[in-house]
Amino acid sequence: MIRTTMNRRRLLGTGAALTATTLAAPGLLRAQSAPVKLAGIHASPVENAWNSVLHAAMVAADAEGVVEYTFSEGVSGTDYPRAMREFAEAGNVLIVGESYAVEREARDVAADYPDTAFLMGSSGEASGDNFGVFGTWNWEAAYLAGMLAGRMTQSGIVGSVGAIPIPEVNMLINGFADGVKRTNPDATHLVSFIGTFFDPPKAREAGLAQIDAGADILFGERIGTADAAQERGIPAIGSLIDYTPRYPSTVFANALWSFRPLVEAALADAVAGNPTGQNYTPLSLMKDGGNDISYQSDMVPTEAVAEMEEVRAAIKAGEFEVPRNFDEPA
């Protein structure tokens, strides 16, 4: 079922605001006489951290009158191609979604609608003139959060709870681990995957198991991990969105990601009639405003912050490149 943002916005309340993501559309889009039709297809509920970042960027564009945004959420893999076709038939200029579970089927649909632009979260490459892809590259921010965790752990054991060991999830968790290793080479890193993109209770259980194994800091690649940390009274790190308002005494840092630069570029290309069959992932880099770290200075040792901020500045200046490791974490 297609939903409009006007109905859904009332249900979201302040939840979507946690992403701190807005879409300041380029002049090309603002010059349009009518809003551009933009659709989102979310495999998980839009409350899921990853989907909420995409959703908030497109809701903001709708609120500005730049786009007319409609969306579906909780779309199963078997129903995904149908949803893509439905939105394409509705005349959307750009369709944003995720093709991790339906790579072949999604590309087949895009080939059937060459005049519709698609921007899909994917572990594969772009194809044709209209199937663009993107990944979630907030591993630079995760590396910085790992540096803080390495200095702060008392047990010498930290944990990460992830969704599924796909390349971009692996890169994020490996980035965190590399940051921990930089400041605490002897630390042990526990890793668990919950086998799905959205199951907060399962992520909580995985976090509790890691705490029972000695972890005293948790990195929550999946929503629900911070619940375990809060329950046991240990610090945690959030990913994608700012979890601090939800867990003010638990989450001391967040590896933030912004969808703004990516969707902005794809929309501009689609409106201009330029090919959108390209990889928009590099726009997630920290130097382009695609990801960054936030932290509560009163929860982090001053010396650890100074050390981290030095590396942060080097990343933004292009003087240091955080290693990219897509292998499944051991």
RODOZA-334676 format. One record per residue (C-alpha): y, z, x; residue in one letter. Coordinates in steps of 0.05 Angstrom, whole numbers, plus 32768, in hexadecimal, padded with zeros to 4 digits. Layout:
YZXa
...
***
This chain:
800080008000m
80457FEE801Ai
807880278019r
80C380238021t
80E880528050t
8114806C8018m
80DA808E7FF5n
80B980A58034r
80F780C08055r
80FC80F98023r
80B4810E8033l
80BF810D807El
80F8813F807Cg
8108815680C3t
80C5814180E0g
80DA80FB80F4a
811981178113a
80EE81378149l
80E880F4816Ct
813280F2817Aa
812D80A78177t
81618078815At
8168802D815Bl
81AC8012816Ea
81A07FC9815Fa
81BE7F93818Cp
81F87F698174g
81CA7F308161l
81A97F5A812Bl
81EA7F798112r
82067F338109a
81D17F2380D4q
81EB7F1B808Ds
81B07F428072a
81807F768090p
81447F5B80B6v
81027F698094k
80D97F9680C1l
80947FB380B2a
806B7FEA80D1g
80207FF280CCi
8009803780E2h
7FBF804780EBa
7FCF809180EAs
7FFF80B880BEp
804780B080D5v
804880FB80E4e
801B80EB8120n
804580F1815Ea
803C80A98177w
8046808A8133n
808280B78125s
80A7809B8161v
809E80548148l
80AD80688100h
80ED808F8110a
810A80548138a
80FE802580FDm
8116805880C9v
8157805E80F1a
8160801380F2a
8155801180A7d
81898048809Ca
81BB802080C5e
81B07FE48098g
81977FBB80D2v
81507FB280B7v
812B7FB98076e
80F07FE3808By
80AF7FEA8064t
806F8009807Df
8027801E8070s
8006805A8091e
7FBE80728099g
7FA6802A809Bv
7F5C802680AFs
7F437FF380E1g
7F1D7FCD80ABt
7F5C7FC78081d
7F8C7FB980BAy
7F887F6C80B9p
7F957F6C806Er
7FD37F978077a
7FED7F6880AEm
7FE47F2C8080r
80057F508046e
80437F60806Ff
80457F1A808Da
80417EFB8047e
807B7F298032a
80A97F058063g
80B27F3A8098n
80D37F1F80D7v
80B07F538103l
80717F7C80F7i
80667FB98123v
80217FDA8128g
7FE67FEB8154e
7FAB7FBF8163s
7F817FEE818Fy
7F477FEE815Da
7F507FA68144v
7F667F7C8180e
7F417F3C816Dr
7F507F418123e
7F9A7F4F812Ea
7FA27F14815Cr
7F7F7EE7812Ad
7FAF7EFC80F3v
7FEB7EF08121a
7FD17EA9812Fa
7FD07E9C80E4d
801A7EAF80DEy
803E7E8E8118p
80827E9880F8d
80797EE480F5t
80847F0F8133a
80537F478142f
805E7F828171l
801E7FA98179m
800A7FE681A0g
7FD17FC981C9s
7FA87FD08209s
7FA37F84820Dg
7FD37F4D8220e
80057F2881F5a
7FED7EE781D7s
800C7EA881BAg
80567EA681AAd
80567EDE8176n
80267F15818Af
804C7F4681B6g
802D7F8681D1v
80457FCA81EAf
802880098208g
804180508208t
805A805A824Fw
807380A28250n
804680B2828Bw
808480BA82B8e
809C80F4828Ca
8055810F828Ba
8055810F82D7y
8095813982D8l
8077816982A5a
803A816E82D1g
80658182830Cm
808081BC82E3l
803B81D082CBa
802181D08312g
805582038326r
804D822D82E8m
8001823582E1t
7FE7827A82F3q
7F9D826C82EDs
7FA0822B8313g
7F81820782D7i
7FA681D982A7v
7F8B81B0826Dg
7F99816E824As
7F83815A8204v
7F83810F81F7g
7F7080E081BFa
7F4280A981D9i
7F3B80938222p
7F608051821Bi
7F8A803A8256p
7FCE8054823Ee
7FB28098822Bv
7F8E809B826En
7FCE80898293m
7FF480C0826Fl
7FC280F7827Ei
7FB980DE82C6n
800580DF82CEg
8006812782B8f
7FCC813882E8a
7FEF81158322d
802E813E8315g
8005817E8315v
7FE4816A8356k
8027815C8376r
803E81A4836Et
7FFA81C7836Dn
7FC5819F8393p
7F8F81D48386d
7F9781D6833Aa
7F5D81C3830Ct
7F6A819382D3h
7F3F81968294l
7F3E81588267v
7F248150821Fs
7F26811581F0f
7F21811F81A5i
7F0A80D98194g
7F4180C88163t
7F8D80BF8162f
7F9B80F3812Df
7F7381328122d
7F9F81708130p
7F6781A38121p
7F39817F8152k
7F70817E8187a
7F7B81C9817Br
7F3081D78185e
7F3081AE81C6a
7F6B81D681DFg
7F4B821881CEl
7F0D820381F5a
7F3781F48232q
7F5A8236822Di
7F1682588229d
7F058232826Aa
7F428251828Dg
7F7B8221827Fa
7FBE82448278d
7FE88206826Bi
7FD781CD823Bl
7FF18186823Af
7FEC816C81F3g
7FE4812181F3e
7FCD812D81ABr
7FF081548175i
7FCD81968167g
7FC581AB81B0t
800281D781AEa
7FE481FD8173d
7FAD821581A1a
7FE0822981D6a
800A824E81A4q
7FCE82728188e
7FB9828B81CDr
7FFF829881E7g
800182658220i
8035822F822Fp
802C81E7821Ba
804981A28227i
8056817081EFg
8051812481F2s
807880EB81D1l
80A5811881A6i
80CA815981AFd
809B81918199y
80CA81C981ACt
80E781D38166p
80A081DD814Br
808982098185y
80C8822881A3p
80A3825F81C9s
8068823381DEt
807E81ED81F1v
80A881EE8230f
80AB81A4823Ea
80A08160821Dn
808E811C8238a
80BB80F48208l
80B380AB81F6w
80E5807D81D2s
80D2803F81ABf
811A802B81A6r
811F7FFB81E2p
80DF7FD881CFl
80EB7FCA8185v
81337FB98193e
811E7F8281C4a
80E77F678197a
81157F65815Bl
814A7F408182a
81177F0D819Ad
80FB7F038154a
813F7EF98134v
81547EC9816Ba
81147EA18163g
80FD7EB181A9n
80B37EBA81B8p
809D7F0281ADt
80597EF681CDg
80697F228208q
805C7F678223n
80957F968211y
80757FD28233t
80A27FD48271p
80DC7FE78244l
80BB802C823Fs
80CD803B8287l
80FA80778294m
812F804C82B5k
813780268273d
813980648247g
80F3805B822Eg
80D980A08243n
80F380E1825Fd
80E3812B8264i
81038163823Ds
80F981AC824Ey
811081F2823Eq
8132820B827Ds
81298254826Ad
80DD824B826Am
80D7822682ADv
80E3824482F3p
8125822C8310t
810582148350e
80D381EB8329a
810A81CA8301v
813181B78340a
80F481988360e
80E481718321m
812B81598316e
812D813C835Be
80F18111834Cv
810D81008307r
814C80E58327a
812380BC8358a
80FB809D831Fi
813A808982F9k
8159806C8338a
811A80438347g
810E80698387e
80CB80878372f
809480678348e
806380958325v
801C807C8332p
7FFC805682F8r
7FB3806782EFn
7F90804982B2f
7F4B806582C3d
7F2B80988296e
7F3B80DE82B0p
7F00810282CEa
***
